[in-house]
Amino acid sequence: MSYTLLRGSFVIRYADQPRQGPQPDGDTVKFRPDTPGLVEALPRPSGVPPDLNGRGISVRLEAVDALETHFGETHQELAGARAARDDLLARLGFGNVVYFDDLPNTVQSADRDEVRGYVLSNGIDANGRMIGFVYPGDHPGPDGTGVFLDEALADQSANAQLLASGLAFPAFYATLPATLRTHLAEVSRTARNAGLSVRGRAVGDPDGPATVADLAGAEALAIWPKLFRRLVPYFAAGFPDLDDFDTWLRADPVHRDDTLFLLETAEQGNLHDVVSASGHEFRLTRWPEDFVISPDPVTGDGGSKPAVVPGAVMIVAALPDPVGADLGNESVTVLNTTAEPVDLAGWALVDTARGRHVLGQSLAGGEAVRVPLGNGVALGNTGDTLTLVDPKGMTVDKVDYKAGQVRSGRTIVFGR
């Protein structure tokens, strides 16, 4: 998939206001882009504009969820949380980082306040942060250019290295291309199976439940951070145990009970479908490598929820190089993964060059249809990215392929 290259500097301390500086953690760091206008032009899957000012914008590392060094007035297991943070900063080029005694998440001093680096981004999240893969140094390409992010380039990112070291958990959102998700899932799975670092001492997962009596108990555990971020407000609301956790999750399908796509069964679900909690025990019933999280839907003025949540309809195959002439013979196959019919009127397939092929048919539950492409979309034989968007322009699915996958007359199947 093509990502936007943003050159700039990673910043961990403000020389003029050091006590009000950024608070980097294991999956978020401040970035000052050379060309702020490029950030404004990034896609906004949740409809939220970038939280960008003269000091820059926070970058949320794609595919990575590190233990929380600070979440409101709480934190997770500090040894693991700080190890991920320190590893990220070291990989970006920062050294001798010292934190204020009374502000343990704010940088008091370092050998450098900022270092050159770049981000490969494909959008802005629901909190106004830029989502991306982060790298030290300068990229040789021009600012704002499209960079095809394959597995080898992803492996060079701090994101993949945090997963490979076992210092962070995966968190795969629907905006991450399937090929990268599959690759990074294997990277993360390997670290988990090897018992590396935080993943080696994680609890509350398919291997067994974790016991927690209250928020203080949760702070001492190495658990999947998104689940921790749900436990914090739950216990803060005064619940004495976890008997009501399932009901509490379901009460807010946007901010608590995230929409998921379960990879093993190819079904839509929610966070409550992968969490078991009662009494003082809880666990994830599936590994975080095995499901995809939908971005928050668009809400507020001029916005609405997407017509169909990401993952409900999927691009499952493409024929970019048919035998004979390409024009009029290329095709894409889409699948309705839900049990209900989906009307594709107003939907479109969009390629890297922004060509559009408008759809119009209705798909019955579980039905797949091969879509012959017209003049609007031309599948590149040297690689391309295909995006399926609903009538509101919301991304429902996105896939990419590389030149090495293209064979004359051969259909590419996108494994999920």
Sequence and secondary structure as in RCSB ss.txt:
>XXXX:A:sequence
MSYTLLRGSFVIRYADQPRQGPQPDGDTVKFRPDTPGLVEALPRPSGVPPDLNGRGISVRLEAVDALETHFGETH
QELAGARAARDDLLARLGFGNVVYFDDLPNTVQSADRDEVRGYVLSNGIDANGRMIGFVYPGDHPGPDGTGVFLD
EALADQSANAQLLASGLAFPAFYATLPATLRTHLAEVSRTARNAGLSVRGRAVGDPDGPATVADLAGAEALAIWP
KLFRRLVPYFAAGFPDLDDFDTWLRADPVHRDDTLFLLETAEQGNLHDVVSASGHEFRLTRWPEDFVISPDPVTG
DGGSKPAVVPGAVMIVAALPDPVGADLGNESVTVLNTTAEPVDLAGWALVDTARGRHVLGQSLAGGEAVRVPLGN
GVALGNTGDTLTLVDPKGMTVDKVDYKAGQVRSGRTIVFGR
>XXXX:A:secstr
 EEEEEEEEEE   SSSGGGS    SSEEEEEES HHHHHTS  TTS     BTTBEEEEETEEE   S BTTB 
S HHHHHHHHHHHHHHHT  S EE SSSTTSEEE S SEEEEEEEEEEE TTS EEEEEEES  SS TT EEE  
HHHHHTSHHHHHHHTTSSEEE BTTS HHHHHHHHHHHHHHHHTT HHHHT  SBTTB EE SSHHHHHTS   H
HHHHHHHHHHHTT SSSTTHHHHHHT TTTTS EEEETTTTEEEEGGGGEEEETTEEEESS GGGEEE      S
TT    SS TTSEEEEEEESS SS STTT EEEEEE SSS EE TT EEE TT  EEE   EE TT EEEEE  S
S    TTEEEEEEE TT  EEEEEEEEGGG  TT  EE   
